[in-house]
């Protein structure tokens, strides 16, 4: 038989087409078929290189890399499709052995749908606002679609496809980003816990955040007229517009939260929503209590409303005497009141923006505005209300011009 020209050692052409590549190394042998010679060469070279660099505790068998470590309960072995994953696991196992901890075990199936709720409880047990937000994401957009998958076997491709499916179903950008944040954080936690060797959250195409619409506020006259249009909830509208409370904070106010001697409203708790949609008390949005001064023009009305109440009675109540439901207030009082005045697209949260707008307009330092609103940082206040500075800059520039004119006359 004539000698083949340019024959590659360990690679032979197949009768049916394609090529078979073979690698032998220290008694180990493995072969695989490919359509092209280049693919066969690439696989052969890569496998040879991996066999050369593989640690002694990692062996190649049945087209997998198996890493082994001796723990307190005996030898623990884990199979991997990639050598780098096996090396990562082995290094992690060595660190755990030094600490005297259990080795990471990947044999028992870990359902994402089970682990995601364990992660939520462990990470956000004290932050009911953030916990409720993530709970909603997990319940609606994560668990139903990824919950049945083994956490250890999830791939970047599956995660990317999940995100694309959310887009196709018309889920909003901010909701998708929230769900992605929950999943990526959960996978990072699973990596640190040794459940997976490394997170598959790599190069996932998350939709870009849309620029938030500029915060809109009522002017002074509309605020006062809207308060009158809301009838028995006039004072609630004024509290929201003057003090910048969130609606969940305002509707949770009790008499004990009002200190008329110090002239202060103590924002300690607020209504929040569980993953099932139930309304329960929890901490304010950023988890920090705060104190808001009672405006002088509202003090007497607020005092008159609170005086006959017991300490644990709610300030603003519904038809049955319990705490006022914010949805009921919005649908039955606020929206009809705004429409009666010809104010279009009015939202209750605009009252909070109104407070910020008025405070900035009268020259209140941004740090003070941030503290009154209960933002976690001044940067959030600046980002949300920067355009109010732009609006007032024209008046400021006019004053500067008049000031300079006084030196030229």
Secondary structure by P-SEA (a helix, b strand, c coil): ccccccccccbbbbccccbbbbbbcccbbbbbccccaaaaaaaaaaaaaaaaaccccccccccbbbbbbbccccbbbbbbccaaaaaaaaaaaaaaaaaccccccccccccaaaaaaaaaaacccccaaaaaaaaaaaaccccccccccccccccaaaaaaaaaaaaaacccaaaaaaaaaaaaaaaaaaaaacccccccccccccccccccccbbbbcaaaaaaaaaaaccaaaaaaaaaaccccaaaaaacccccccccccbbbccbbbbccccbbbbbbcccccccccccccccaaaaaaaaccccccccccccccccccccaaaaaaccaaaaaaaacccccccaaaaaaaaaaaaaacccaaaaaaaaccccaaaaaaacaaaaaaaaaaaaaaaaaaaaaaac
